[in-house]
Amino acid sequence: MIKHRFLGISGLLILQFGLLTLISLWIIPQYQSWHGFDLQHYHRISLHLQEGLIPYRDFLLEYPPLALIPILIPQLFSPQVPLDSVDYAIGFMMENLILTSLLGGGLALIPHPRRQQTLIGYLVLTVLLAPLLPWRYDLFPALLTLGGLLGIIFNFPLFAGIALGLGIATKLYPVVLLPLWLFYFAASRDWGGVGKLGLGAIATTVASFAPFWYLAGDSFTSFLTYHQDRGLQIESTWAGLIGFGHILGLTEASSQMNYGAQHIVSPFANVMLTIQPILGVVIMGVIYSLGGLIFRQEFRQNTHIKQQTLVVFSLAALLGFILANKVFSPQYLIWLLPFVPLLRSPTVALVSVSFALTTTVSFVTRQLRLMYVPSVVMLNLRNLILLVVLLAIILTFLKKLTSTQNSRL
């Protein structure tokens, strides 16, 4: 029985790798038109590093410092002669195919009554996102966040903190998981876990930042101000609503290219930029507060917190951050891969539709910048689906919380 299950899991991982490889090989001849800008940028950064230039000081780097690891890896296979842009793109693709398999293997390690179903969901999600997945470096921090989740599940909070800190130093976004995971240990009254997780995450992040800050000086913080100065990226929730207002004739909207992406131009854009941080704080506050209360409730009832509850609220934190953000690049969906496959099939199917819509809008119709009506509609449908998933999580656990409180009265 165990051998049969192992073979089934291995077969699914091999199938996933094979399908993703075939799609990636099909995309290679046209990768320049779909991913040329990003891959040329990664390639340029890798060449700067090989020349001995200091990031942030000698050249602009809009990413946290450990992003240099996945960006530099393809060049390490040719230490004497730097790879040209085409060979670098192929090497980068191969790196991400391996990372995708490692992510699937990590998901298979998680105790779950439906492991094969989890990997089937993972296979579907990765195939739907295949036109994007191997061409961005976001798989690397996603793998690190999965490492953090595994650390919590197997009760190694220090390991979880280190993995999370490495993720923060690679892409920043995993920081939104830190308060939630601290609440998890606090609700369990595991104060040692709180300390180890917090210390591991903070110390690792600081240790990763410190050498670059020392070498680059004040220029080091440029990757933070770079994103602070951006407008509403065209695929964000807020830009999508403005675009929808445009096709209904309620407002005027167009787009312009800056900061390496399309941003919306509209009379409402500045208004949304003003209120977006406030809404973001409110949304994340609701998720953290509800998560903390549910964690405490489950611990009181069962003397432990269900693994699925931790997974669901981790997903909710990421969804809240993504949907409230002023930027929603297509690769942000990669961040969800460590968590979505662990959910029930209807939710995985719903999220799969959002993945398919993202691929269609970003790489098939590709006319969102011109306010092409089908693209705008599909974008807003994608955002609505993810919002429905988030609201369903919040309302389900609110109902659970209130029903328990009412039973005590």
C-alpha positions as CSV (number, residue, x, y, z in Angstrom):
1,M,0.0,0.0,0.0
2,I,2.8,2.4,1.0
3,K,4.8,1.4,-2.1
4,H,1.8,1.9,-4.3
5,R,1.2,5.4,-2.9
6,F,4.9,6.3,-3.3
7,L,4.8,5.2,-6.9
8,G,1.7,7.3,-7.5
9,I,3.2,10.4,-5.9
10,S,6.5,9.9,-7.9
11,G,4.5,9.4,-11.1
12,L,2.6,12.7,-10.6
13,L,5.8,14.6,-9.9
14,I,7.5,13.1,-13.0
15,L,4.4,13.9,-15.1
16,Q,4.3,17.5,-13.8
17,F,8.0,18.0,-14.6
18,G,7.5,16.5,-18.1
19,L,4.5,18.6,-19.0
20,L,6.1,21.8,-17.8
21,T,9.3,20.9,-19.7
22,L,7.4,20.4,-22.9
23,I,5.5,23.7,-22.6
24,S,8.7,25.5,-21.7
25,L,10.5,24.1,-24.8
26,W,7.5,25.1,-26.9
27,I,7.8,28.7,-25.5
28,I,11.6,29.0,-26.0
29,P,11.4,30.2,-29.7
30,Q,9.1,33.0,-28.7
31,Y,10.4,33.8,-25.2
32,Q,11.8,37.1,-26.3
33,S,8.3,38.5,-27.1
34,W,6.8,37.1,-23.9
35,H,9.6,37.4,-21.3
36,G,12.5,39.2,-23.1
37,F,12.4,42.3,-20.9
38,D,12.6,40.4,-17.6
39,L,15.2,37.8,-18.7
40,Q,17.4,40.5,-20.3
41,H,17.3,42.3,-17.0
42,Y,18.2,39.2,-15.1
43,H,21.0,38.5,-17.6
44,R,22.3,42.0,-17.2
45,I,22.4,41.7,-13.4
46,S,24.3,38.4,-13.6
47,L,26.9,40.0,-15.9
48,H,27.3,42.9,-13.5
49,L,27.9,40.5,-10.7
50,Q,30.5,38.6,-12.7
51,E,32.2,41.9,-13.4
52,G,32.6,42.4,-9.6
53,L,30.1,45.4,-9.5
54,I,28.4,46.1,-6.2
55,P,24.6,45.8,-6.3
56,Y,22.7,49.0,-5.3
57,R,25.9,51.1,-5.4
58,D,27.2,50.3,-8.9
59,F,24.0,49.3,-10.6
60,L,20.3,49.6,-9.9
61,L,18.7,46.5,-8.2
62,E,15.0,46.7,-7.5
63,Y,15.0,43.4,-5.7
64,P,16.2,42.4,-2.2
65,P,19.7,41.1,-2.1
66,L,19.1,37.3,-2.0
67,A,17.3,37.6,-5.3
68,L,20.8,37.6,-6.7
69,I,21.0,33.8,-5.9
70,P,18.4,32.5,-8.4
71,I,19.5,35.3,-10.9
72,L,23.2,34.3,-10.8
73,I,22.8,30.5,-10.7
74,P,22.6,30.0,-14.5
75,Q,25.9,31.8,-14.9
76,L,27.6,29.5,-12.4
77,F,27.5,26.7,-15.0
78,S,29.8,28.8,-17.2
79,P,32.3,30.4,-14.9
80,Q,35.0,31.2,-17.5
81,V,32.8,32.6,-20.3
82,P,29.6,34.4,-19.4
83,L,26.5,33.0,-21.0
84,D,24.9,35.0,-23.7
85,S,21.3,36.1,-23.4
86,V,19.8,33.0,-25.1
87,D,21.9,30.5,-23.2
88,Y,21.1,32.3,-20.0
89,A,17.4,32.1,-20.7
90,I,17.6,28.4,-21.2
91,G,19.7,28.0,-18.0
92,F,17.2,30.0,-16.1
93,M,14.3,27.9,-17.4
94,M,16.1,24.7,-16.4
95,E,16.8,26.1,-12.9
96,N,13.1,26.9,-12.4
97,L,12.0,23.5,-13.7
98,I,14.1,22.0,-10.9
99,L,12.7,24.4,-8.4
100,T,9.2,23.5,-9.4
101,S,9.9,19.8,-8.8
102,L,11.4,20.6,-5.4
103,L,8.3,22.5,-4.5
104,G,6.1,19.6,-5.5
105,G,8.3,17.2,-3.5
106,G,8.0,19.5,-0.5
107,L,4.2,19.5,-0.8
108,A,4.3,15.6,-0.9
109,L,6.1,15.7,2.5
110,I,3.2,17.4,4.2
111,P,1.0,15.0,6.2
112,H,-2.3,15.0,4.3
113,P,-5.0,12.4,3.9
114,R,-5.2,13.3,0.1
115,R,-1.6,13.6,-1.0
116,Q,-2.2,12.5,-4.5
117,Q,-5.1,14.9,-4.8
118,T,-2.7,17.6,-3.6
119,L,-0.2,16.8,-6.3
120,I,-2.9,16.6,-9.0
121,G,-4.0,20.1,-7.9
122,Y,-0.3,21.3,-8.0
123,L,0.1,19.7,-11.5
124,V,-3.0,21.6,-12.8
125,L,-1.9,24.9,-11.3
126,T,1.7,24.7,-12.6
127,V,0.6,23.7,-16.1
128,L,-1.9,26.6,-16.3
129,L,0.8,28.9,-15.2
130,A,3.5,27.3,-17.4
131,P,3.8,30.2,-19.9
132,L,5.0,32.3,-16.9
133,L,6.3,29.9,-14.2
134,P,9.9,29.1,-15.5
135,W,10.7,32.6,-16.5
136,R,10.6,34.5,-13.2
137,Y,12.6,34.1,-10.0
138,D,9.5,33.9,-7.7
139,L,9.7,30.1,-7.5
140,F,12.8,30.5,-5.3
141,P,11.1,32.5,-2.5
142,A,8.0,30.4,-2.9
143,L,10.1,27.3,-2.1
144,L,11.5,29.1,0.9
145,T,8.0,29.8,2.3
146,L,7.1,26.2,1.8
147,G,10.3,25.4,3.8
148,G,8.9,27.7,6.6
149,L,5.5,25.9,6.5
150,L,7.3,22.5,6.8
151,G,9.3,23.8,9.7
152,I,6.1,24.7,11.6
153,I,4.3,21.5,10.7
154,F,7.2,19.3,11.9
155,N,7.8,21.6,14.9
156,F,11.1,23.2,14.0
157,P,10.2,26.8,14.6
158,L,13.8,28.0,14.3
159,F,14.1,26.4,10.9
160,A,10.8,27.9,9.9
161,G,12.1,31.4,10.9
162,I,15.3,31.0,9.0
163,A,13.5,29.8,5.9
164,L,11.0,32.7,6.2
165,G,13.9,35.2,6.7
166,L,15.6,33.9,3.6
167,G,12.3,34.4,1.7
168,I,12.0,38.0,3.0
169,A,15.6,38.7,1.9
170,T,14.7,37.3,-1.6
171,K,11.3,38.9,-2.4
172,L,10.0,40.7,0.8
173,Y,6.5,39.4,0.5
174,P,6.9,36.5,3.0
175,V,7.1,39.1,5.7
176,V,3.3,39.1,5.7
177,L,3.3,35.5,7.0
178,L,5.5,36.4,10.0
179,P,2.8,38.0,12.2
180,L,0.4,35.2,11.4
181,W,2.9,32.4,12.2
182,L,3.9,34.2,15.4
183,F,0.2,34.2,16.4
184,Y,0.1,30.5,15.7
185,F,2.8,29.8,18.3
186,A,1.5,32.3,20.7
187,A,-2.0,30.8,20.6
188,S,-0.5,27.4,21.3
189,R,1.3,29.0,24.3
190,D,4.6,27.9,22.8
191,W,6.6,30.9,23.8
192,G,9.8,29.1,22.8
193,G,8.4,28.7,19.4
194,V,7.5,32.4,19.2
195,G,11.1,33.3,20.2
196,K,12.7,30.9,17.8
197,L,10.5,31.8,14.8
198,G,10.9,35.5,15.4
199,L,14.6,35.3,16.1
200,G,15.3,33.1,13.1
201,A,13.3,35.3,10.7
202,I,14.7,38.7,11.9
203,A,18.3,37.5,12.4
204,T,18.4,35.8,9.0
205,T,16.9,38.9,7.2
206,V,19.3,41.3,9.0
207,A,22.3,39.0,8.3
208,S,21.3,38.8,4.6
209,F,20.9,42.6,4.3
210,A,23.9,43.7,6.3
211,P,26.8,43.0,3.9
212,F,25.0,44.7,1.0
213,W,24.1,47.7,3.2
214,Y,27.7,47.9,4.4
215,L,29.0,47.9,0.8
216,A,26.4,50.1,-0.8
217,G,25.7,52.5,2.0
218,D,22.6,54.7,1.6
219,S,22.0,53.3,-1.9
220,F,21.0,50.0,-0.4
221,T,17.4,51.1,0.4
222,S,16.8,52.1,-3.3
223,F,14.9,48.8,-3.8
224,L,12.4,50.0,-1.3
225,T,11.9,53.5,-2.7
226,Y,11.7,52.0,-6.2
227,H,8.5,50.2,-5.3
228,Q,7.3,53.0,-3.1
229,D,7.3,55.4,-6.1
230,R,5.4,53.2,-8.4
231,G,1.8,53.9,-9.5
232,L,-1.1,51.5,-9.9
233,Q,0.1,48.6,-11.9
234,I,-2.4,47.8,-14.6
235,E,-3.4,44.3,-13.3
236,S,-3.9,45.3,-9.7
237,T,-7.4,45.2,-8.2
238,W,-7.7,49.0,-8.1
239,A,-6.5,49.5,-11.7
240,G,-8.8,46.7,-12.8
241,L,-11.8,48.6,-11.4
242,I,-10.7,51.8,-13.1
243,G,-10.3,49.9,-16.3
244,F,-13.8,48.5,-15.9
245,G,-15.1,52.0,-15.3
246,H,-13.5,53.0,-18.6
247,I,-15.1,50.4,-20.7
248,L,-18.5,51.3,-19.1
249,G,-17.9,54.9,-20.0
250,L,-17.8,56.1,-16.4
251,T,-14.2,57.4,-16.5
252,E,-11.2,57.8,-18.8
253,A,-8.2,55.5,-18.5
254,S,-5.1,54.6,-20.4
255,S,-1.7,53.1,-19.5
256,Q,1.9,54.0,-19.6
257,M,5.1,52.0,-19.3
258,N,7.4,52.8,-16.4
259,Y,9.2,50.9,-13.7
260,G,9.3,47.9,-16.0
261,A,5.5,47.5,-16.2
262,Q,2.3,49.0,-17.4
263,H,0.6,51.4,-15.0
264,I,-2.8,52.9,-15.3
265,V,-3.4,56.6,-16.0
266,S,-6.7,58.0,-14.8
267,P,-8.2,60.8,-12.7
268,F,-9.0,58.1,-10.1
269,A,-5.5,56.7,-10.0
270,N,-4.2,59.2,-7.5
271,V,-7.3,58.8,-5.3
272,M,-6.8,55.1,-5.2
273,L,-3.1,55.5,-4.4
274,T,-4.1,57.6,-1.4
275,I,-6.6,55.2,0.1
276,Q,-4.9,51.9,-1.0
277,P,-2.4,51.8,2.0
278,I,-5.3,52.4,4.5
279,L,-7.4,49.6,2.9
280,G,-4.4,47.4,2.9
281,V,-3.8,47.9,6.6
282,V,-7.5,47.2,7.4
283,I,-7.6,44.1,5.3
284,M,-4.5,42.6,6.8
285,G,-5.6,43.6,10.3
286,V,-8.9,41.7,9.8
287,I,-7.0,38.6,8.6
288,Y,-4.4,38.7,11.4
289,S,-7.0,39.3,14.1
290,L,-9.4,36.6,12.9
291,G,-6.5,34.2,12.5
292,G,-5.2,34.8,16.0
293,L,-8.7,34.3,17.5
294,I,-9.3,31.1,15.5
295,F,-5.9,29.8,16.5
296,R,-6.7,30.4,20.2
297,Q,-10.2,28.9,19.9
298,E,-8.9,25.7,18.3
299,F,-6.1,25.3,20.8
300,R,-8.6,25.7,23.7
301,Q,-11.0,23.1,22.2
302,N,-8.4,20.6,20.9
303,T,-5.1,21.5,22.7
304,H,-3.7,21.9,19.2
305,I,-4.2,24.0,16.0
306,K,-5.2,22.1,12.9
307,Q,-2.6,22.1,10.1
308,Q,-5.3,23.0,7.6
309,T,-6.2,26.1,9.6
310,L,-2.6,27.3,9.4
311,V,-2.5,26.7,5.7
312,V,-5.8,28.5,5.0
313,F,-4.9,31.6,7.0
314,S,-1.4,31.6,5.4
315,L,-3.2,31.7,2.0
316,A,-5.6,34.4,3.2
317,A,-2.6,36.6,4.3
318,L,-1.0,36.3,0.9
319,L,-4.3,36.9,-0.9
320,G,-5.1,39.9,1.2
321,F,-1.6,41.4,0.6
322,I,-1.8,40.7,-3.2
323,L,-5.4,42.0,-3.7
324,A,-4.8,45.2,-1.6
325,N,-1.5,46.0,-3.2
326,K,-1.0,48.6,-5.9
327,V,0.9,46.1,-7.9
328,F,-0.4,42.7,-9.0
329,S,2.1,41.2,-11.4
330,P,1.2,37.9,-12.9
331,Q,4.1,36.1,-11.2
332,Y,2.5,36.9,-7.8
333,L,0.3,33.9,-8.3
334,I,3.5,31.7,-7.9
335,W,3.5,32.8,-4.2
336,L,0.3,30.8,-3.7
337,L,1.6,27.5,-4.9
338,P,2.8,26.3,-1.5
339,F,-0.7,26.6,-0.1
340,V,-3.5,26.3,-2.7
341,P,-2.9,22.6,-3.6
342,L,-3.4,21.7,0.1
343,L,-7.0,23.0,0.0
344,R,-10.2,21.1,-1.0
345,S,-10.8,20.4,-4.6
346,P,-13.6,23.0,-5.2
347,T,-11.3,25.8,-4.0
348,V,-8.3,24.5,-6.0
349,A,-10.6,24.4,-9.1
350,L,-11.7,28.0,-8.5
351,V,-8.2,29.2,-8.1
352,S,-7.2,27.3,-11.2
353,V,-9.7,29.4,-13.2
354,S,-7.9,32.6,-11.9
355,F,-4.6,31.1,-13.0
356,A,-6.0,30.4,-16.5
357,L,-7.4,33.9,-16.7
358,T,-4.1,35.4,-15.7
359,T,-2.3,33.4,-18.4
360,T,-4.9,34.5,-21.0
361,V,-4.8,38.2,-20.1
362,S,-1.0,38.4,-19.8
363,F,0.2,36.1,-22.6
364,V,-2.7,35.5,-25.0
365,T,-4.9,38.6,-25.5
366,R,-2.0,40.9,-24.3
367,Q,-4.0,44.0,-25.1
368,L,-4.9,45.1,-21.6
369,R,-2.7,48.2,-22.0
370,L,-5.1,49.3,-24.8
371,M,-8.2,48.7,-22.5
372,Y,-9.3,45.9,-24.8
373,V,-12.7,45.0,-23.4
374,P,-12.3,41.2,-23.2
375,S,-8.9,41.6,-21.4
376,V,-10.4,44.1,-18.9
377,V,-13.3,41.9,-18.2
378,M,-11.2,38.8,-17.7
379,L,-8.8,40.7,-15.5
380,N,-11.6,41.8,-13.2
381,L,-13.1,38.3,-13.2
382,R,-9.7,37.0,-12.1
383,N,-9.5,39.5,-9.3
384,L,-13.1,38.8,-8.3
385,I,-12.4,35.0,-8.1
386,L,-9.5,35.6,-5.7
387,L,-11.5,38.0,-3.7
388,V,-14.3,35.5,-3.4
389,V,-11.8,32.9,-2.1
390,L,-10.5,35.4,0.5
391,L,-14.0,36.4,1.6
392,A,-15.1,32.8,1.8
393,I,-12.2,32.1,4.2
394,I,-13.0,35.1,6.3
395,L,-16.8,34.4,6.5
396,T,-16.4,30.7,7.1
397,F,-14.1,31.3,10.1
398,L,-16.2,34.3,11.4
399,K,-19.2,32.0,11.4
400,K,-17.2,29.4,13.3
401,L,-16.0,31.9,15.8
402,T,-19.4,33.4,16.5
403,S,-21.2,30.1,16.7
404,T,-18.7,28.9,19.4
405,Q,-19.1,32.2,21.3
406,N,-23.0,31.9,21.1
407,S,-22.9,28.3,22.4
408,R,-21.1,29.5,25.5
409,L,-23.9,32.1,26.3
